[in-house]
Amino acid sequence: MESPTHSNPPLSPVLVAGIAIRPLPPALLQPFLDAAMAIFSRRHPGLFARLEGLAGSTFRINPVDLPFDFLLRPGPSPSLLAVSKETGADRPTAAIHGPLLTLIQLLEGKLDGDALFFSRDLIVEGDTEAVVTLRNAVDGAGIDLLKDLLWVLGPLAPPVRLALGGARAIFTRLDNDLALLRRALLAPVIDRYEAQAAELRELRAMIAELRRQRRGRATETKGG
């Protein structure tokens, strides 16, 4: 399950937002990440108990469409740190690369990790056994990122969820528009690729025919 090739970021609203926030230091995210970990520890104590088995490990989670990574350190007091992609001080036990939304859906158990790996939407480097252990710990935890984070708001959660529903509709529309733009931009490249592939097939067929004719002439010469 290892590959040195990182997955490419898709043209999406997340990528556009990532470009916009690139100048900001990852440390600005840390209070939010600390609060999120505190919420998850209260909402999913069983998950945190299973994570203790990975104490001493460090997982570098790389959303390829954001300008920063996350360092997950499981253990009795798990932590999640936002770091620059250029930070190399901590050598992780394993690294997981993929688009942000794919990583979130994987966390929530909505996607098959094995299928993502074989489709190259998810790239794993390092200790794959530790990654499998991490995935097994997360599987069945019942994580719903939005629901878990809104839980802390209590009675304010429903109106906030409603507002986020509107934002999600806008996000989906923008994502569809960017997908249309991506197809339009790639269409000429795909057409040229298909034309070159057709020419290559013709050249191979011509070479095969010439070789066949040469072998035939050589056989006739020997027979004569």
Biotite code that builds the C-alpha atoms (Angstrom):
import biotite.structure as struc

atoms = struc.array([
    struc.Atom([0.000, 0.000, 0.000], chain_id="A", res_id=1, res_name="MET", atom_name="CA", element="C"),
    struc.Atom([2.912, 2.356, -0.481], chain_id="A", res_id=2, res_name="GLU", atom_name="CA", element="C"),
    struc.Atom([3.631, 4.780, -3.266], chain_id="A", res_id=3, res_name="SER", atom_name="CA", element="C"),
    struc.Atom([5.992, 7.698, -3.601], chain_id="A", res_id=4, res_name="PRO", atom_name="CA", element="C"),
    struc.Atom([3.540, 9.525, -5.834], chain_id="A", res_id=5, res_name="THR", atom_name="CA", element="C"),
    struc.Atom([1.220, 12.029, -4.176], chain_id="A", res_id=6, res_name="HIS", atom_name="CA", element="C"),
    struc.Atom([-2.277, 12.448, -5.577], chain_id="A", res_id=7, res_name="SER", atom_name="CA", element="C"),
    struc.Atom([-2.961, 15.603, -7.551], chain_id="A", res_id=8, res_name="ASN", atom_name="CA", element="C"),
    struc.Atom([-5.344, 18.233, -6.140], chain_id="A", res_id=9, res_name="PRO", atom_name="CA", element="C"),
    struc.Atom([-8.687, 18.415, -7.955], chain_id="A", res_id=10, res_name="PRO", atom_name="CA", element="C"),
    struc.Atom([-9.997, 21.733, -9.273], chain_id="A", res_id=11, res_name="LEU", atom_name="CA", element="C"),
    struc.Atom([-12.581, 22.389, -6.565], chain_id="A", res_id=12, res_name="SER", atom_name="CA", element="C"),
    struc.Atom([-13.847, 25.086, -4.173], chain_id="A", res_id=13, res_name="PRO", atom_name="CA", element="C"),
    struc.Atom([-11.519, 23.646, -1.520], chain_id="A", res_id=14, res_name="VAL", atom_name="CA", element="C"),
    struc.Atom([-8.510, 24.207, -3.783], chain_id="A", res_id=15, res_name="LEU", atom_name="CA", element="C"),
    struc.Atom([-9.635, 27.785, -4.525], chain_id="A", res_id=16, res_name="VAL", atom_name="CA", element="C"),
    struc.Atom([-10.107, 28.459, -0.800], chain_id="A", res_id=17, res_name="ALA", atom_name="CA", element="C"),
    struc.Atom([-6.716, 26.880, -0.081], chain_id="A", res_id=18, res_name="GLY", atom_name="CA", element="C"),
    struc.Atom([-5.026, 29.255, -2.509], chain_id="A", res_id=19, res_name="ILE", atom_name="CA", element="C"),
    struc.Atom([-6.775, 32.210, -0.832], chain_id="A", res_id=20, res_name="ALA", atom_name="CA", element="C"),
    struc.Atom([-5.613, 31.262, 2.676], chain_id="A", res_id=21, res_name="ILE", atom_name="CA", element="C"),
    struc.Atom([-2.077, 30.245, 1.669], chain_id="A", res_id=22, res_name="ARG", atom_name="CA", element="C"),
    struc.Atom([-0.471, 33.353, 3.256], chain_id="A", res_id=23, res_name="PRO", atom_name="CA", element="C"),
    struc.Atom([-2.006, 32.551, 6.663], chain_id="A", res_id=24, res_name="LEU", atom_name="CA", element="C"),
    struc.Atom([0.120, 30.605, 9.194], chain_id="A", res_id=25, res_name="PRO", atom_name="CA", element="C"),
    struc.Atom([-1.250, 27.136, 10.083], chain_id="A", res_id=26, res_name="PRO", atom_name="CA", element="C"),
    struc.Atom([-0.972, 28.049, 13.793], chain_id="A", res_id=27, res_name="ALA", atom_name="CA", element="C"),
    struc.Atom([-4.158, 30.102, 13.421], chain_id="A", res_id=28, res_name="LEU", atom_name="CA", element="C"),
    struc.Atom([-6.058, 26.814, 13.086], chain_id="A", res_id=29, res_name="LEU", atom_name="CA", element="C"),
    struc.Atom([-4.693, 25.331, 16.307], chain_id="A", res_id=30, res_name="GLN", atom_name="CA", element="C"),
    struc.Atom([-7.349, 26.642, 18.754], chain_id="A", res_id=31, res_name="PRO", atom_name="CA", element="C"),
    struc.Atom([-10.060, 25.240, 16.496], chain_id="A", res_id=32, res_name="PHE", atom_name="CA", element="C"),
    struc.Atom([-8.292, 21.869, 16.218], chain_id="A", res_id=33, res_name="LEU", atom_name="CA", element="C"),
    struc.Atom([-7.808, 21.669, 19.998], chain_id="A", res_id=34, res_name="ASP", atom_name="CA", element="C"),
    struc.Atom([-11.511, 22.409, 20.544], chain_id="A", res_id=35, res_name="ALA", atom_name="CA", element="C"),
    struc.Atom([-12.487, 19.804, 17.930], chain_id="A", res_id=36, res_name="ALA", atom_name="CA", element="C"),
    struc.Atom([-10.354, 17.133, 19.609], chain_id="A", res_id=37, res_name="MET", atom_name="CA", element="C"),
    struc.Atom([-11.954, 17.958, 22.968], chain_id="A", res_id=38, res_name="ALA", atom_name="CA", element="C"),
    struc.Atom([-15.418, 17.558, 21.427], chain_id="A", res_id=39, res_name="ILE", atom_name="CA", element="C"),
    struc.Atom([-14.516, 14.256, 19.777], chain_id="A", res_id=40, res_name="PHE", atom_name="CA", element="C"),
    struc.Atom([-13.101, 12.912, 23.049], chain_id="A", res_id=41, res_name="SER", atom_name="CA", element="C"),
    struc.Atom([-16.474, 13.537, 24.724], chain_id="A", res_id=42, res_name="ARG", atom_name="CA", element="C"),
    struc.Atom([-18.562, 12.304, 21.801], chain_id="A", res_id=43, res_name="ARG", atom_name="CA", element="C"),
    struc.Atom([-16.479, 9.228, 20.938], chain_id="A", res_id=44, res_name="HIS", atom_name="CA", element="C"),
    struc.Atom([-14.635, 7.959, 24.031], chain_id="A", res_id=45, res_name="PRO", atom_name="CA", element="C"),
    struc.Atom([-14.401, 4.442, 22.560], chain_id="A", res_id=46, res_name="GLY", atom_name="CA", element="C"),
    struc.Atom([-12.462, 5.752, 19.568], chain_id="A", res_id=47, res_name="LEU", atom_name="CA", element="C"),
    struc.Atom([-9.963, 7.519, 21.805], chain_id="A", res_id=48, res_name="PHE", atom_name="CA", element="C"),
    struc.Atom([-9.517, 4.364, 23.868], chain_id="A", res_id=49, res_name="ALA", atom_name="CA", element="C"),
    struc.Atom([-8.643, 2.443, 20.692], chain_id="A", res_id=50, res_name="ARG", atom_name="CA", element="C"),
    struc.Atom([-6.225, 5.164, 19.605], chain_id="A", res_id=51, res_name="LEU", atom_name="CA", element="C"),
    struc.Atom([-4.160, 4.553, 22.747], chain_id="A", res_id=52, res_name="GLU", atom_name="CA", element="C"),
    struc.Atom([-2.837, 1.428, 21.027], chain_id="A", res_id=53, res_name="GLY", atom_name="CA", element="C"),
    struc.Atom([-1.062, 3.689, 18.539], chain_id="A", res_id=54, res_name="LEU", atom_name="CA", element="C"),
    struc.Atom([0.745, 5.754, 21.187], chain_id="A", res_id=55, res_name="ALA", atom_name="CA", element="C"),
    struc.Atom([4.132, 6.863, 19.924], chain_id="A", res_id=56, res_name="GLY", atom_name="CA", element="C"),
    struc.Atom([3.013, 6.950, 16.289], chain_id="A", res_id=57, res_name="SER", atom_name="CA", element="C"),
    struc.Atom([2.642, 10.094, 14.197], chain_id="A", res_id=58, res_name="THR", atom_name="CA", element="C"),
    struc.Atom([0.436, 10.320, 11.114], chain_id="A", res_id=59, res_name="PHE", atom_name="CA", element="C"),
    struc.Atom([0.913, 13.122, 8.609], chain_id="A", res_id=60, res_name="ARG", atom_name="CA", element="C"),
    struc.Atom([-2.432, 13.802, 6.929], chain_id="A", res_id=61, res_name="ILE", atom_name="CA", element="C"),
    struc.Atom([-1.949, 15.763, 3.726], chain_id="A", res_id=62, res_name="ASN", atom_name="CA", element="C"),
    struc.Atom([-5.047, 17.351, 2.167], chain_id="A", res_id=63, res_name="PRO", atom_name="CA", element="C"),
    struc.Atom([-3.549, 17.901, -1.284], chain_id="A", res_id=64, res_name="VAL", atom_name="CA", element="C"),
    struc.Atom([-5.901, 20.836, -1.972], chain_id="A", res_id=65, res_name="ASP", atom_name="CA", element="C"),
    struc.Atom([-4.938, 22.820, 1.157], chain_id="A", res_id=66, res_name="LEU", atom_name="CA", element="C"),
    struc.Atom([-1.678, 24.698, 1.835], chain_id="A", res_id=67, res_name="PRO", atom_name="CA", element="C"),
    struc.Atom([-1.003, 22.886, 5.131], chain_id="A", res_id=68, res_name="PHE", atom_name="CA", element="C"),
    struc.Atom([-0.957, 19.381, 6.622], chain_id="A", res_id=69, res_name="ASP", atom_name="CA", element="C"),
    struc.Atom([-2.142, 17.868, 9.895], chain_id="A", res_id=70, res_name="PHE", atom_name="CA", element="C"),
    struc.Atom([-0.070, 15.832, 12.329], chain_id="A", res_id=71, res_name="LEU", atom_name="CA", element="C"),
    struc.Atom([-2.124, 13.307, 14.287], chain_id="A", res_id=72, res_name="LEU", atom_name="CA", element="C"),
    struc.Atom([-0.442, 11.892, 17.377], chain_id="A", res_id=73, res_name="ARG", atom_name="CA", element="C"),
    struc.Atom([-2.622, 9.160, 18.936], chain_id="A", res_id=74, res_name="PRO", atom_name="CA", element="C"),
    struc.Atom([-2.224, 8.110, 22.537], chain_id="A", res_id=75, res_name="GLY", atom_name="CA", element="C"),
    struc.Atom([-3.828, 8.673, 25.940], chain_id="A", res_id=76, res_name="PRO", atom_name="CA", element="C"),
    struc.Atom([-4.046, 12.399, 25.057], chain_id="A", res_id=77, res_name="SER", atom_name="CA", element="C"),
    struc.Atom([-4.286, 12.503, 21.231], chain_id="A", res_id=78, res_name="PRO", atom_name="CA", element="C"),
    struc.Atom([-3.386, 15.745, 19.495], chain_id="A", res_id=79, res_name="SER", atom_name="CA", element="C"),
    struc.Atom([-3.955, 17.169, 16.042], chain_id="A", res_id=80, res_name="LEU", atom_name="CA", element="C"),
    struc.Atom([-1.574, 19.878, 14.845], chain_id="A", res_id=81, res_name="LEU", atom_name="CA", element="C"),
    struc.Atom([-1.708, 22.056, 11.734], chain_id="A", res_id=82, res_name="ALA", atom_name="CA", element="C"),
    struc.Atom([1.715, 22.384, 10.104], chain_id="A", res_id=83, res_name="VAL", atom_name="CA", element="C"),
    struc.Atom([3.221, 23.789, 6.938], chain_id="A", res_id=84, res_name="SER", atom_name="CA", element="C"),
    struc.Atom([3.683, 21.328, 4.097], chain_id="A", res_id=85, res_name="LYS", atom_name="CA", element="C"),
    struc.Atom([7.379, 22.210, 4.124], chain_id="A", res_id=86, res_name="GLU", atom_name="CA", element="C"),
    struc.Atom([7.773, 21.206, 7.788], chain_id="A", res_id=87, res_name="THR", atom_name="CA", element="C"),
    struc.Atom([10.012, 18.160, 7.966], chain_id="A", res_id=88, res_name="GLY", atom_name="CA", element="C"),
    struc.Atom([11.129, 18.167, 11.600], chain_id="A", res_id=89, res_name="ALA", atom_name="CA", element="C"),
    struc.Atom([8.794, 15.322, 12.559], chain_id="A", res_id=90, res_name="ASP", atom_name="CA", element="C"),
    struc.Atom([9.357, 12.116, 10.610], chain_id="A", res_id=91, res_name="ARG", atom_name="CA", element="C"),
    struc.Atom([5.884, 10.530, 10.579], chain_id="A", res_id=92, res_name="PRO", atom_name="CA", element="C"),
    struc.Atom([5.130, 6.892, 11.084], chain_id="A", res_id=93, res_name="THR", atom_name="CA", element="C"),
    struc.Atom([2.960, 7.134, 7.976], chain_id="A", res_id=94, res_name="ALA", atom_name="CA", element="C"),
    struc.Atom([1.564, 9.773, 5.616], chain_id="A", res_id=95, res_name="ALA", atom_name="CA", element="C"),
    struc.Atom([-1.867, 9.849, 4.007], chain_id="A", res_id=96, res_name="ILE", atom_name="CA", element="C"),
    struc.Atom([-2.433, 12.034, 0.940], chain_id="A", res_id=97, res_name="HIS", atom_name="CA", element="C"),
    struc.Atom([-5.778, 12.889, -0.646], chain_id="A", res_id=98, res_name="GLY", atom_name="CA", element="C"),
    struc.Atom([-8.339, 15.656, -1.284], chain_id="A", res_id=99, res_name="PRO", atom_name="CA", element="C"),
    struc.Atom([-9.837, 17.165, 1.869], chain_id="A", res_id=100, res_name="LEU", atom_name="CA", element="C"),
    struc.Atom([-13.419, 16.051, 1.185], chain_id="A", res_id=101, res_name="LEU", atom_name="CA", element="C"),
    struc.Atom([-12.219, 12.508, 0.450], chain_id="A", res_id=102, res_name="THR", atom_name="CA", element="C"),
    struc.Atom([-10.319, 12.403, 3.749], chain_id="A", res_id=103, res_name="LEU", atom_name="CA", element="C"),
    struc.Atom([-13.382, 13.676, 5.648], chain_id="A", res_id=104, res_name="ILE", atom_name="CA", element="C"),
    struc.Atom([-15.684, 11.108, 4.021], chain_id="A", res_id=105, res_name="GLN", atom_name="CA", element="C"),
    struc.Atom([-13.154, 8.400, 4.839], chain_id="A", res_id=106, res_name="LEU", atom_name="CA", element="C"),
    struc.Atom([-13.111, 9.568, 8.480], chain_id="A", res_id=107, res_name="LEU", atom_name="CA", element="C"),
    struc.Atom([-16.912, 9.392, 8.568], chain_id="A", res_id=108, res_name="GLU", atom_name="CA", element="C"),
    struc.Atom([-16.930, 5.886, 7.073], chain_id="A", res_id=109, res_name="GLY", atom_name="CA", element="C"),
    struc.Atom([-18.725, 6.979, 3.895], chain_id="A", res_id=110, res_name="LYS", atom_name="CA", element="C"),
    struc.Atom([-16.015, 5.716, 1.528], chain_id="A", res_id=111, res_name="LEU", atom_name="CA", element="C"),
    struc.Atom([-14.096, 2.469, 1.115], chain_id="A", res_id=112, res_name="ASP", atom_name="CA", element="C"),
    struc.Atom([-10.416, 3.102, 1.866], chain_id="A", res_id=113, res_name="GLY", atom_name="CA", element="C"),
    struc.Atom([-9.237, 0.119, -0.216], chain_id="A", res_id=114, res_name="ASP", atom_name="CA", element="C"),
    struc.Atom([-11.218, 1.300, -3.248], chain_id="A", res_id=115, res_name="ALA", atom_name="CA", element="C"),
    struc.Atom([-9.779, 4.814, -2.824], chain_id="A", res_id=116, res_name="LEU", atom_name="CA", element="C"),
    struc.Atom([-6.251, 3.437, -2.763], chain_id="A", res_id=117, res_name="PHE", atom_name="CA", element="C"),
    struc.Atom([-6.687, 1.391, -5.926], chain_id="A", res_id=118, res_name="PHE", atom_name="CA", element="C"),
    struc.Atom([-8.311, 4.347, -7.701], chain_id="A", res_id=119, res_name="SER", atom_name="CA", element="C"),
    struc.Atom([-5.286, 6.500, -6.663], chain_id="A", res_id=120, res_name="ARG", atom_name="CA", element="C"),
    struc.Atom([-7.584, 8.986, -4.896], chain_id="A", res_id=121, res_name="ASP", atom_name="CA", element="C"),
    struc.Atom([-5.755, 8.102, -1.692], chain_id="A", res_id=122, res_name="LEU", atom_name="CA", element="C"),
    struc.Atom([-1.991, 7.657, -1.362], chain_id="A", res_id=123, res_name="ILE", atom_name="CA", element="C"),
    struc.Atom([-0.352, 6.023, 1.664], chain_id="A", res_id=124, res_name="VAL", atom_name="CA", element="C"),
    struc.Atom([3.358, 6.156, 2.533], chain_id="A", res_id=125, res_name="GLU", atom_name="CA", element="C"),
    struc.Atom([5.293, 4.697, 5.425], chain_id="A", res_id=126, res_name="GLY", atom_name="CA", element="C"),
    struc.Atom([4.059, 2.103, 7.930], chain_id="A", res_id=127, res_name="ASP", atom_name="CA", element="C"),
    struc.Atom([0.919, 0.798, 6.246], chain_id="A", res_id=128, res_name="THR", atom_name="CA", element="C"),
    struc.Atom([0.215, -1.574, 9.126], chain_id="A", res_id=129, res_name="GLU", atom_name="CA", element="C"),
    struc.Atom([-0.144, 1.443, 11.406], chain_id="A", res_id=130, res_name="ALA", atom_name="CA", element="C"),
    struc.Atom([-2.508, 3.054, 8.865], chain_id="A", res_id=131, res_name="VAL", atom_name="CA", element="C"),
    struc.Atom([-4.652, -0.093, 8.819], chain_id="A", res_id=132, res_name="VAL", atom_name="CA", element="C"),
    struc.Atom([-4.756, -0.035, 12.626], chain_id="A", res_id=133, res_name="THR", atom_name="CA", element="C"),
    struc.Atom([-5.795, 3.624, 12.529], chain_id="A", res_id=134, res_name="LEU", atom_name="CA", element="C"),
    struc.Atom([-8.526, 2.909, 9.999], chain_id="A", res_id=135, res_name="ARG", atom_name="CA", element="C"),
    struc.Atom([-9.821, -0.001, 12.062], chain_id="A", res_id=136, res_name="ASN", atom_name="CA", element="C"),
    struc.Atom([-9.976, 2.290, 15.096], chain_id="A", res_id=137, res_name="ALA", atom_name="CA", element="C"),
    struc.Atom([-11.990, 4.880, 13.169], chain_id="A", res_id=138, res_name="VAL", atom_name="CA", element="C"),
    struc.Atom([-14.312, 2.378, 11.452], chain_id="A", res_id=139, res_name="ASP", atom_name="CA", element="C"),
    struc.Atom([-17.623, 2.112, 13.239], chain_id="A", res_id=140, res_name="GLY", atom_name="CA", element="C"),
    struc.Atom([-16.957, 5.114, 15.470], chain_id="A", res_id=141, res_name="ALA", atom_name="CA", element="C"),
    struc.Atom([-20.014, 6.860, 14.031], chain_id="A", res_id=142, res_name="GLY", atom_name="CA", element="C"),
    struc.Atom([-18.217, 10.134, 13.365], chain_id="A", res_id=143, res_name="ILE", atom_name="CA", element="C"),
    struc.Atom([-20.323, 12.851, 11.743], chain_id="A", res_id=144, res_name="ASP", atom_name="CA", element="C"),
    struc.Atom([-17.991, 15.833, 11.552], chain_id="A", res_id=145, res_name="LEU", atom_name="CA", element="C"),
    struc.Atom([-20.671, 18.505, 11.205], chain_id="A", res_id=146, res_name="LEU", atom_name="CA", element="C"),
    struc.Atom([-23.020, 16.974, 13.769], chain_id="A", res_id=147, res_name="LYS", atom_name="CA", element="C"),
    struc.Atom([-20.199, 16.467, 16.275], chain_id="A", res_id=148, res_name="ASP", atom_name="CA", element="C"),
    struc.Atom([-18.911, 20.031, 15.960], chain_id="A", res_id=149, res_name="LEU", atom_name="CA", element="C"),
    struc.Atom([-22.403, 21.555, 16.165], chain_id="A", res_id=150, res_name="LEU", atom_name="CA", element="C"),
    struc.Atom([-23.216, 19.491, 19.275], chain_id="A", res_id=151, res_name="TRP", atom_name="CA", element="C"),
    struc.Atom([-21.328, 21.987, 21.438], chain_id="A", res_id=152, res_name="VAL", atom_name="CA", element="C"),
    struc.Atom([-23.760, 24.742, 20.364], chain_id="A", res_id=153, res_name="LEU", atom_name="CA", element="C"),
    struc.Atom([-26.725, 23.069, 22.056], chain_id="A", res_id=154, res_name="GLY", atom_name="CA", element="C"),
    struc.Atom([-30.039, 24.748, 21.115], chain_id="A", res_id=155, res_name="PRO", atom_name="CA", element="C"),
    struc.Atom([-28.243, 26.961, 18.601], chain_id="A", res_id=156, res_name="LEU", atom_name="CA", element="C"),
    struc.Atom([-27.246, 23.945, 16.531], chain_id="A", res_id=157, res_name="ALA", atom_name="CA", element="C"),
    struc.Atom([-30.452, 23.690, 14.363], chain_id="A", res_id=158, res_name="PRO", atom_name="CA", element="C"),
    struc.Atom([-30.329, 27.263, 12.972], chain_id="A", res_id=159, res_name="PRO", atom_name="CA", element="C"),
    struc.Atom([-26.584, 26.991, 12.393], chain_id="A", res_id=160, res_name="VAL", atom_name="CA", element="C"),
    struc.Atom([-27.113, 23.666, 10.608], chain_id="A", res_id=161, res_name="ARG", atom_name="CA", element="C"),
    struc.Atom([-29.782, 25.339, 8.446], chain_id="A", res_id=162, res_name="LEU", atom_name="CA", element="C"),
    struc.Atom([-27.371, 28.135, 7.525], chain_id="A", res_id=163, res_name="ALA", atom_name="CA", element="C"),
    struc.Atom([-24.655, 25.623, 6.742], chain_id="A", res_id=164, res_name="LEU", atom_name="CA", element="C"),
    struc.Atom([-27.129, 23.746, 4.557], chain_id="A", res_id=165, res_name="GLY", atom_name="CA", element="C"),
    struc.Atom([-27.468, 26.872, 2.415], chain_id="A", res_id=166, res_name="GLY", atom_name="CA", element="C"),
    struc.Atom([-23.703, 27.231, 2.295], chain_id="A", res_id=167, res_name="ALA", atom_name="CA", element="C"),
    struc.Atom([-23.406, 23.589, 1.256], chain_id="A", res_id=168, res_name="ARG", atom_name="CA", element="C"),
    struc.Atom([-25.828, 24.201, -1.639], chain_id="A", res_id=169, res_name="ALA", atom_name="CA", element="C"),
    struc.Atom([-23.650, 27.107, -2.813], chain_id="A", res_id=170, res_name="ILE", atom_name="CA", element="C"),
    struc.Atom([-20.545, 24.943, -2.430], chain_id="A", res_id=171, res_name="PHE", atom_name="CA", element="C"),
    struc.Atom([-22.139, 22.158, -4.496], chain_id="A", res_id=172, res_name="THR", atom_name="CA", element="C"),
    struc.Atom([-23.119, 24.584, -7.252], chain_id="A", res_id=173, res_name="ARG", atom_name="CA", element="C"),
    struc.Atom([-19.591, 26.024, -7.332], chain_id="A", res_id=174, res_name="LEU", atom_name="CA", element="C"),
    struc.Atom([-18.104, 22.527, -7.369], chain_id="A", res_id=175, res_name="ASP", atom_name="CA", element="C"),
    struc.Atom([-20.306, 21.584, -10.339], chain_id="A", res_id=176, res_name="ASN", atom_name="CA", element="C"),
    struc.Atom([-19.331, 24.772, -12.172], chain_id="A", res_id=177, res_name="ASP", atom_name="CA", element="C"),
    struc.Atom([-15.627, 24.074, -11.587], chain_id="A", res_id=178, res_name="LEU", atom_name="CA", element="C"),
    struc.Atom([-16.086, 20.487, -12.787], chain_id="A", res_id=179, res_name="ALA", atom_name="CA", element="C"),
    struc.Atom([-17.640, 21.848, -15.993], chain_id="A", res_id=180, res_name="LEU", atom_name="CA", element="C"),
    struc.Atom([-14.730, 24.279, -16.380], chain_id="A", res_id=181, res_name="LEU", atom_name="CA", element="C"),
    struc.Atom([-12.241, 21.466, -15.770], chain_id="A", res_id=182, res_name="ARG", atom_name="CA", element="C"),
    struc.Atom([-13.835, 19.337, -18.498], chain_id="A", res_id=183, res_name="ARG", atom_name="CA", element="C"),
    struc.Atom([-13.814, 22.291, -20.912], chain_id="A", res_id=184, res_name="ALA", atom_name="CA", element="C"),
    struc.Atom([-10.131, 23.007, -20.229], chain_id="A", res_id=185, res_name="LEU", atom_name="CA", element="C"),
    struc.Atom([-9.114, 19.373, -20.520], chain_id="A", res_id=186, res_name="LEU", atom_name="CA", element="C"),
    struc.Atom([-11.158, 18.591, -23.642], chain_id="A", res_id=187, res_name="ALA", atom_name="CA", element="C"),
    struc.Atom([-8.510, 19.874, -26.124], chain_id="A", res_id=188, res_name="PRO", atom_name="CA", element="C"),
    struc.Atom([-5.771, 18.001, -24.256], chain_id="A", res_id=189, res_name="VAL", atom_name="CA", element="C"),
    struc.Atom([-7.818, 14.798, -24.268], chain_id="A", res_id=190, res_name="ILE", atom_name="CA", element="C"),
    struc.Atom([-8.566, 15.194, -27.984], chain_id="A", res_id=191, res_name="ASP", atom_name="CA", element="C"),
    struc.Atom([-4.849, 15.615, -28.765], chain_id="A", res_id=192, res_name="ARG", atom_name="CA", element="C"),
    struc.Atom([-3.994, 12.632, -26.587], chain_id="A", res_id=193, res_name="TYR", atom_name="CA", element="C"),
    struc.Atom([-6.558, 10.431, -28.317], chain_id="A", res_id=194, res_name="GLU", atom_name="CA", element="C"),
    struc.Atom([-5.321, 11.570, -31.751], chain_id="A", res_id=195, res_name="ALA", atom_name="CA", element="C"),
    struc.Atom([-1.706, 10.821, -30.778], chain_id="A", res_id=196, res_name="GLN", atom_name="CA", element="C"),
    struc.Atom([-2.746, 7.448, -29.371], chain_id="A", res_id=197, res_name="ALA", atom_name="CA", element="C"),
    struc.Atom([-4.484, 6.608, -32.671], chain_id="A", res_id=198, res_name="ALA", atom_name="CA", element="C"),
    struc.Atom([-1.364, 7.609, -34.647], chain_id="A", res_id=199, res_name="GLU", atom_name="CA", element="C"),
    struc.Atom([0.798, 5.500, -32.347], chain_id="A", res_id=200, res_name="LEU", atom_name="CA", element="C"),
    struc.Atom([-1.452, 2.486, -32.899], chain_id="A", res_id=201, res_name="ARG", atom_name="CA", element="C"),
    struc.Atom([-1.179, 2.972, -36.677], chain_id="A", res_id=202, res_name="GLU", atom_name="CA", element="C"),
    struc.Atom([2.621, 3.223, -36.488], chain_id="A", res_id=203, res_name="LEU", atom_name="CA", element="C"),
    struc.Atom([2.814, 0.054, -34.422], chain_id="A", res_id=204, res_name="ARG", atom_name="CA", element="C"),
    struc.Atom([0.606, -1.740, -36.920], chain_id="A", res_id=205, res_name="ALA", atom_name="CA", element="C"),
    struc.Atom([2.820, -0.542, -39.809], chain_id="A", res_id=206, res_name="MET", atom_name="CA", element="C"),
    struc.Atom([5.981, -1.666, -37.997], chain_id="A", res_id=207, res_name="ILE", atom_name="CA", element="C"),
    struc.Atom([4.440, -5.054, -37.256], chain_id="A", res_id=208, res_name="ALA", atom_name="CA", element="C"),
    struc.Atom([3.478, -5.428, -40.933], chain_id="A", res_id=209, res_name="GLU", atom_name="CA", element="C"),
    struc.Atom([6.981, -4.462, -42.112], chain_id="A", res_id=210, res_name="LEU", atom_name="CA", element="C"),
    struc.Atom([8.518, -6.979, -39.737], chain_id="A", res_id=211, res_name="ARG", atom_name="CA", element="C"),
    struc.Atom([6.127, -9.647, -40.993], chain_id="A", res_id=212, res_name="ARG", atom_name="CA", element="C"),
    struc.Atom([7.054, -8.874, -44.603], chain_id="A", res_id=213, res_name="GLN", atom_name="CA", element="C"),
    struc.Atom([10.772, -8.939, -43.746], chain_id="A", res_id=214, res_name="ARG", atom_name="CA", element="C"),
    struc.Atom([10.447, -12.334, -42.096], chain_id="A", res_id=215, res_name="ARG", atom_name="CA", element="C"),
    struc.Atom([8.532, -13.557, -45.139], chain_id="A", res_id=216, res_name="GLY", atom_name="CA", element="C"),
    struc.Atom([11.265, -12.397, -47.536], chain_id="A", res_id=217, res_name="ARG", atom_name="CA", element="C"),
    struc.Atom([13.931, -13.954, -45.333], chain_id="A", res_id=218, res_name="ALA", atom_name="CA", element="C"),
    struc.Atom([12.086, -17.249, -45.395], chain_id="A", res_id=219, res_name="THR", atom_name="CA", element="C"),
    struc.Atom([11.772, -17.133, -49.195], chain_id="A", res_id=220, res_name="GLU", atom_name="CA", element="C"),
    struc.Atom([15.497, -16.382, -49.534], chain_id="A", res_id=221, res_name="THR", atom_name="CA", element="C"),
    struc.Atom([16.423, -19.357, -47.385], chain_id="A", res_id=222, res_name="LYS", atom_name="CA", element="C"),
    struc.Atom([14.018, -21.577, -49.285], chain_id="A", res_id=223, res_name="GLY", atom_name="CA", element="C"),
    struc.Atom([15.494, -20.473, -52.639], chain_id="A", res_id=224, res_name="GLY", atom_name="CA", element="C"),
])
